[in-house]
Amino acid sequence: MTIQTAQDRILDLIDGAELCSASGKWLPALSLSLMAIDTMAWLSRPASAPKVKPEHFVAWCDRYLQTPTGLSCTSMELYAFRCGLLHTQSPRSRYSEAGQVRRIWPVGTPEDVPTLQRLLAGSDDAVTTVVVPLTTLLEAIHDGAHQFCRDLERGAALASRVADRSTQLFVMAAASGS
């Protein structure tokens, strides 16, 4: 496998997320996007790290999700959201339940944020929840993934780590005789 293979796999996830969001399938779009971050965090973790850890996901987000639109959640809140969504299809995770992060409540677009914030006003959830527009989050992940792929072409150390680890990526064998 090569850097190009890794880039293709990452962008396949992003493209799949875009197809899902275009057809209103938000949960699969989010799942694929968060899976892409997981993959990039795993590929780019420090050479001294034998396994990927939450801090690698957070570090990837801190580096690549700095968008002009600005996300209202922290990278650790996004990691906790990822845990809840991918493991239980819930916004709750051990991190939010322990009070370490706010829960992310996704809404469709930035225009939808004030409506949910008004509904939350005065409740306990107003303090423990951050409202995040899905369109903004998906756009930030899309842009971050493309920037990561560009960085692979420019950074020798990153490219070397990714090339070494890309040999471990899942390989799909073509089904015969449909």
GURO-376741 format. One record per residue (C-alpha): x negated, y negated, z negated; residue in one letter. Coordinates in Angstrom, 3 decimals, always signed. Layout:
BEGIN
<node><x>X</x><y>Y</y><z>Z</z><rest>a</rest></node>
...
END
This chain:
BEGIN
<node><x>+0.000</x><y>+0.000</y><z>+0.000</z><rest>m</rest></node>
<node><x>-1.072</x><y>-3.576</y><z>+0.557</z><rest>t</rest></node>
<node><x>-0.296</x><y>-7.073</y><z>-0.583</z><rest>i</rest></node>
<node><x>+2.051</x><y>-7.289</y><z>+2.393</z><rest>q</rest></node>
<node><x>+3.928</x><y>-4.245</y><z>+1.109</z><rest>t</rest></node>
<node><x>+4.307</x><y>-5.866</y><z>-2.312</z><rest>a</rest></node>
<node><x>+5.514</x><y>-9.091</y><z>-0.711</z><rest>q</rest></node>
<node><x>+7.991</x><y>-7.162</y><z>+1.441</z><rest>d</rest></node>
<node><x>+9.383</x><y>-5.340</y><z>-1.598</z><rest>r</rest></node>
<node><x>+9.769</x><y>-8.569</y><z>-3.583</z><rest>i</rest></node>
<node><x>+11.425</x><y>-10.400</y><z>-0.707</z><rest>l</rest></node>
<node><x>+13.732</x><y>-7.423</y><z>-0.051</z><rest>d</rest></node>
<node><x>+15.043</x><y>-7.830</y><z>-3.607</z><rest>l</rest></node>
<node><x>+15.479</x><y>-11.581</y><z>-3.108</z><rest>i</rest></node>
<node><x>+17.199</x><y>-11.063</y><z>+0.263</z><rest>d</rest></node>
<node><x>+19.496</x><y>-8.469</y><z>-1.309</z><rest>g</rest></node>
<node><x>+20.352</x><y>-10.946</y><z>-4.070</z><rest>a</rest></node>
<node><x>+21.181</x><y>-13.586</y><z>-1.482</z><rest>e</rest></node>
<node><x>+23.454</x><y>-11.187</y><z>+0.406</z><rest>l</rest></node>
<node><x>+25.233</x><y>-10.325</y><z>-2.827</z><rest>c</rest></node>
<node><x>+25.691</x><y>-13.946</y><z>-3.898</z><rest>s</rest></node>
<node><x>+26.932</x><y>-14.920</y><z>-0.431</z><rest>a</rest></node>
<node><x>+29.729</x><y>-12.385</y><z>-0.839</z><rest>s</rest></node>
<node><x>+30.514</x><y>-13.411</y><z>-4.425</z><rest>g</rest></node>
<node><x>+28.852</x><y>-10.370</y><z>-6.012</z><rest>k</rest></node>
<node><x>+27.163</x><y>-12.321</y><z>-8.819</z><rest>w</rest></node>
<node><x>+26.279</x><y>-9.440</y><z>-11.127</z><rest>l</rest></node>
<node><x>+24.347</x><y>-7.505</y><z>-8.463</z><rest>p</rest></node>
<node><x>+22.743</x><y>-10.769</y><z>-7.284</z><rest>a</rest></node>
<node><x>+21.517</x><y>-11.508</y><z>-10.795</z><rest>l</rest></node>
<node><x>+20.386</x><y>-7.921</y><z>-11.337</z><rest>s</rest></node>
<node><x>+18.332</x><y>-7.878</y><z>-8.137</z><rest>l</rest></node>
<node><x>+16.833</x><y>-11.292</y><z>-8.891</z><rest>s</rest></node>
<node><x>+15.824</x><y>-10.296</y><z>-12.407</z><rest>l</rest></node>
<node><x>+14.449</x><y>-7.020</y><z>-11.055</z><rest>m</rest></node>
<node><x>+12.299</x><y>-9.088</y><z>-8.680</z><rest>a</rest></node>
<node><x>+10.906</x><y>-11.062</y><z>-11.632</z><rest>i</rest></node>
<node><x>+10.225</x><y>-7.807</y><z>-13.490</z><rest>d</rest></node>
<node><x>+8.331</x><y>-6.515</y><z>-10.456</z><rest>t</rest></node>
<node><x>+6.280</x><y>-9.682</y><z>-10.030</z><rest>m</rest></node>
<node><x>+5.495</x><y>-9.832</y><z>-13.759</z><rest>a</rest></node>
<node><x>+4.364</x><y>-6.201</y><z>-13.652</z><rest>w</rest></node>
<node><x>+2.252</x><y>-6.730</y><z>-10.534</z><rest>l</rest></node>
<node><x>+0.596</x><y>-9.909</y><z>-11.808</z><rest>s</rest></node>
<node><x>+0.051</x><y>-9.081</y><z>-15.479</z><rest>r</rest></node>
<node><x>-3.531</x><y>-9.526</y><z>-16.692</z><rest>p</rest></node>
<node><x>-6.011</x><y>-6.829</y><z>-15.716</z><rest>a</rest></node>
<node><x>-6.491</x><y>-6.079</y><z>-19.424</z><rest>s</rest></node>
<node><x>-2.786</x><y>-5.265</y><z>-19.907</z><rest>a</rest></node>
<node><x>-2.077</x><y>-1.576</y><z>-19.246</z><rest>p</rest></node>
<node><x>+1.704</x><y>-2.074</y><z>-19.562</z><rest>k</rest></node>
<node><x>+4.054</x><y>-4.919</y><z>-18.817</z><rest>v</rest></node>
<node><x>+5.468</x><y>-6.691</y><z>-21.873</z><rest>k</rest></node>
<node><x>+8.072</x><y>-9.397</y><z>-22.444</z><rest>p</rest></node>
<node><x>+5.344</x><y>-12.035</y><z>-22.559</z><rest>e</rest></node>
<node><x>+4.377</x><y>-11.180</y><z>-18.955</z><rest>h</rest></node>
<node><x>+7.960</x><y>-11.850</y><z>-17.790</z><rest>f</rest></node>
<node><x>+7.949</x><y>-15.098</y><z>-19.784</z><rest>v</rest></node>
<node><x>+4.557</x><y>-16.140</y><z>-18.370</z><rest>a</rest></node>
<node><x>+5.773</x><y>-15.491</y><z>-14.814</z><rest>w</rest></node>
<node><x>+8.886</x><y>-17.608</y><z>-15.452</z><rest>c</rest></node>
<node><x>+6.864</x><y>-20.388</y><z>-17.083</z><rest>d</rest></node>
<node><x>+4.668</x><y>-20.547</y><z>-14.011</z><rest>r</rest></node>
<node><x>+7.162</x><y>-20.038</y><z>-11.187</z><rest>y</rest></node>
<node><x>+10.582</x><y>-21.251</y><z>-12.362</z><rest>l</rest></node>
<node><x>+9.579</x><y>-24.868</y><z>-12.835</z><rest>q</rest></node>
<node><x>+12.091</x><y>-26.353</y><z>-10.425</z><rest>t</rest></node>
<node><x>+13.126</x><y>-29.940</y><z>-9.751</z><rest>p</rest></node>
<node><x>+16.724</x><y>-28.949</y><z>-10.555</z><rest>t</rest></node>
<node><x>+15.581</x><y>-27.799</y><z>-13.985</z><rest>g</rest></node>
<node><x>+17.003</x><y>-24.807</y><z>-15.767</z><rest>l</rest></node>
<node><x>+18.599</x><y>-25.492</y><z>-19.136</z><rest>s</rest></node>
<node><x>+17.315</x><y>-22.211</y><z>-20.592</z><rest>c</rest></node>
<node><x>+13.862</x><y>-21.189</y><z>-21.740</z><rest>t</rest></node>
<node><x>+11.880</x><y>-18.380</y><z>-20.172</z><rest>s</rest></node>
<node><x>+12.370</x><y>-16.288</y><z>-23.323</z><rest>m</rest></node>
<node><x>+16.137</x><y>-16.878</y><z>-23.154</z><rest>e</rest></node>
<node><x>+16.038</x><y>-15.688</y><z>-19.551</z><rest>l</rest></node>
<node><x>+14.132</x><y>-12.578</y><z>-20.647</z><rest>y</rest></node>
<node><x>+16.728</x><y>-11.874</y><z>-23.345</z><rest>a</rest></node>
<node><x>+19.497</x><y>-12.395</y><z>-20.760</z><rest>f</rest></node>
<node><x>+17.706</x><y>-9.941</y><z>-18.470</z><rest>r</rest></node>
<node><x>+17.630</x><y>-7.359</y><z>-21.273</z><rest>c</rest></node>
<node><x>+21.345</x><y>-7.715</y><z>-21.941</z><rest>g</rest></node>
<node><x>+22.363</x><y>-7.749</y><z>-18.290</z><rest>l</rest></node>
<node><x>+20.205</x><y>-4.853</y><z>-17.084</z><rest>l</rest></node>
<node><x>+20.670</x><y>-2.592</y><z>-20.108</z><rest>h</rest></node>
<node><x>+24.283</x><y>-3.232</y><z>-21.145</z><rest>t</rest></node>
<node><x>+25.784</x><y>-5.687</y><z>-18.618</z><rest>q</rest></node>
<node><x>+26.284</x><y>-8.116</y><z>-21.484</z><rest>s</rest></node>
<node><x>+24.817</x><y>-11.545</y><z>-22.302</z><rest>p</rest></node>
<node><x>+23.838</x><y>-10.154</y><z>-25.704</z><rest>r</rest></node>
<node><x>+20.419</x><y>-8.740</y><z>-26.487</z><rest>s</rest></node>
<node><x>+18.463</x><y>-7.924</y><z>-29.605</z><rest>r</rest></node>
<node><x>+16.812</x><y>-11.338</y><z>-29.250</z><rest>y</rest></node>
<node><x>+20.080</x><y>-13.283</y><z>-29.180</z><rest>s</rest></node>
<node><x>+21.650</x><y>-11.129</y><z>-31.882</z><rest>e</rest></node>
<node><x>+18.639</x><y>-11.831</y><z>-34.134</z><rest>a</rest></node>
<node><x>+19.026</x><y>-15.573</y><z>-33.513</z><rest>g</rest></node>
<node><x>+15.659</x><y>-15.812</y><z>-31.740</z><rest>q</rest></node>
<node><x>+17.174</x><y>-17.268</y><z>-28.559</z><rest>v</rest></node>
<node><x>+20.449</x><y>-18.702</y><z>-27.334</z><rest>r</rest></node>
<node><x>+22.672</x><y>-16.473</y><z>-25.208</z><rest>r</rest></node>
<node><x>+22.961</x><y>-17.471</y><z>-21.579</z><rest>i</rest></node>
<node><x>+26.502</x><y>-17.831</y><z>-20.296</z><rest>w</rest></node>
<node><x>+26.365</x><y>-18.041</y><z>-16.529</z><rest>p</rest></node>
<node><x>+28.794</x><y>-20.134</y><z>-14.494</z><rest>v</rest></node>
<node><x>+29.068</x><y>-20.435</y><z>-10.724</z><rest>g</rest></node>
<node><x>+27.691</x><y>-23.882</y><z>-9.941</z><rest>t</rest></node>
<node><x>+26.360</x><y>-26.946</y><z>-11.777</z><rest>p</rest></node>
<node><x>+29.812</x><y>-28.507</y><z>-11.398</z><rest>e</rest></node>
<node><x>+31.260</x><y>-25.695</y><z>-13.555</z><rest>d</rest></node>
<node><x>+28.949</x><y>-26.372</y><z>-16.534</z><rest>v</rest></node>
<node><x>+30.982</x><y>-29.170</y><z>-18.188</z><rest>p</rest></node>
<node><x>+34.146</x><y>-27.051</y><z>-18.157</z><rest>t</rest></node>
<node><x>+32.540</x><y>-24.213</y><z>-20.105</z><rest>l</rest></node>
<node><x>+30.741</x><y>-26.650</y><z>-22.401</z><rest>q</rest></node>
<node><x>+34.094</x><y>-28.256</y><z>-23.264</z><rest>r</rest></node>
<node><x>+35.555</x><y>-24.821</y><z>-24.025</z><rest>l</rest></node>
<node><x>+32.609</x><y>-24.048</y><z>-26.293</z><rest>l</rest></node>
<node><x>+32.621</x><y>-27.434</y><z>-28.064</z><rest>a</rest></node>
<node><x>+33.171</x><y>-27.133</y><z>-31.789</z><rest>g</rest></node>
<node><x>+32.738</x><y>-23.358</y><z>-31.855</z><rest>s</rest></node>
<node><x>+29.834</x><y>-21.382</y><z>-33.271</z><rest>d</rest></node>
<node><x>+29.025</x><y>-20.417</y><z>-29.685</z><rest>d</rest></node>
<node><x>+28.225</x><y>-24.050</y><z>-28.833</z><rest>a</rest></node>
<node><x>+24.989</x><y>-23.751</y><z>-30.833</z><rest>v</rest></node>
<node><x>+24.060</x><y>-20.208</y><z>-29.869</z><rest>t</rest></node>
<node><x>+24.810</x><y>-20.458</y><z>-26.146</z><rest>t</rest></node>
<node><x>+23.297</x><y>-22.197</y><z>-23.152</z><rest>v</rest></node>
<node><x>+25.363</x><y>-22.562</y><z>-19.985</z><rest>v</rest></node>
<node><x>+23.382</x><y>-21.878</y><z>-16.820</z><rest>v</rest></node>
<node><x>+24.684</x><y>-22.322</y><z>-13.254</z><rest>p</rest></node>
<node><x>+24.127</x><y>-19.135</y><z>-11.272</z><rest>l</rest></node>
<node><x>+23.413</x><y>-21.014</y><z>-8.077</z><rest>t</rest></node>
<node><x>+20.633</x><y>-22.976</y><z>-9.801</z><rest>t</rest></node>
<node><x>+19.159</x><y>-19.866</y><z>-11.425</z><rest>l</rest></node>
<node><x>+19.229</x><y>-17.810</y><z>-8.231</z><rest>l</rest></node>
<node><x>+17.703</x><y>-20.680</y><z>-6.255</z><rest>e</rest></node>
<node><x>+14.933</x><y>-21.075</y><z>-8.836</z><rest>a</rest></node>
<node><x>+14.138</x><y>-17.342</y><z>-8.715</z><rest>i</rest></node>
<node><x>+14.204</x><y>-17.391</y><z>-4.897</z><rest>h</rest></node>
<node><x>+11.814</x><y>-20.353</y><z>-4.790</z><rest>d</rest></node>
<node><x>+9.580</x><y>-18.819</y><z>-7.468</z><rest>g</rest></node>
<node><x>+9.342</x><y>-15.516</y><z>-5.590</z><rest>a</rest></node>
<node><x>+8.343</x><y>-17.289</y><z>-2.385</z><rest>h</rest></node>
<node><x>+5.742</x><y>-19.333</y><z>-4.269</z><rest>q</rest></node>
<node><x>+4.393</x><y>-16.133</y><z>-5.850</z><rest>f</rest></node>
<node><x>+4.055</x><y>-14.586</y><z>-2.375</z><rest>c</rest></node>
<node><x>+2.202</x><y>-17.688</y><z>-1.131</z><rest>r</rest></node>
<node><x>-0.089</x><y>-17.501</y><z>-4.178</z><rest>d</rest></node>
<node><x>-0.919</x><y>-13.896</y><z>-3.251</z><rest>l</rest></node>
<node><x>-2.344</x><y>-15.143</y><z>+0.021</z><rest>e</rest></node>
<node><x>-4.509</x><y>-17.798</y><z>-1.696</z><rest>r</rest></node>
<node><x>-5.729</x><y>-16.250</y><z>-4.949</z><rest>g</rest></node>
<node><x>-8.327</x><y>-13.495</y><z>-4.748</z><rest>a</rest></node>
<node><x>-7.958</x><y>-12.337</y><z>-8.375</z><rest>a</rest></node>
<node><x>-4.153</x><y>-12.189</y><z>-8.188</z><rest>l</rest></node>
<node><x>-4.275</x><y>-10.531</y><z>-4.773</z><rest>a</rest></node>
<node><x>-6.709</x><y>-7.894</y><z>-6.058</z><rest>s</rest></node>
<node><x>-4.507</x><y>-7.014</y><z>-9.071</z><rest>r</rest></node>
<node><x>-1.389</x><y>-6.843</y><z>-6.922</z><rest>v</rest></node>
<node><x>-3.110</x><y>-4.752</y><z>-4.237</z><rest>a</rest></node>
<node><x>-4.303</x><y>-2.262</y><z>-6.871</z><rest>d</rest></node>
<node><x>-0.876</x><y>-2.002</y><z>-8.484</z><rest>r</rest></node>
<node><x>+1.124</x><y>-1.984</y><z>-5.256</z><rest>s</rest></node>
<node><x>+0.116</x><y>+1.642</y><z>-4.751</z><rest>t</rest></node>
<node><x>+2.426</x><y>+2.481</y><z>-7.651</z><rest>q</rest></node>
<node><x>+5.507</x><y>+0.836</y><z>-6.146</z><rest>l</rest></node>
<node><x>+8.495</x><y>+3.032</y><z>-5.382</z><rest>f</rest></node>
<node><x>+8.384</x><y>+4.585</y><z>-1.932</z><rest>v</rest></node>
<node><x>+11.626</x><y>+5.401</y><z>-0.174</z><rest>m</rest></node>
<node><x>+11.533</x><y>+8.344</y><z>+2.194</z><rest>a</rest></node>
<node><x>+13.855</x><y>+8.148</y><z>+5.150</z><rest>a</rest></node>
<node><x>+16.781</x><y>+10.556</y><z>+5.001</z><rest>a</rest></node>
<node><x>+16.848</x><y>+12.958</y><z>+7.905</z><rest>s</rest></node>
<node><x>+19.815</x><y>+14.007</y><z>+9.979</z><rest>g</rest></node>
<node><x>+22.608</x><y>+11.611</y><z>+9.089</z><rest>s</rest></node>
END
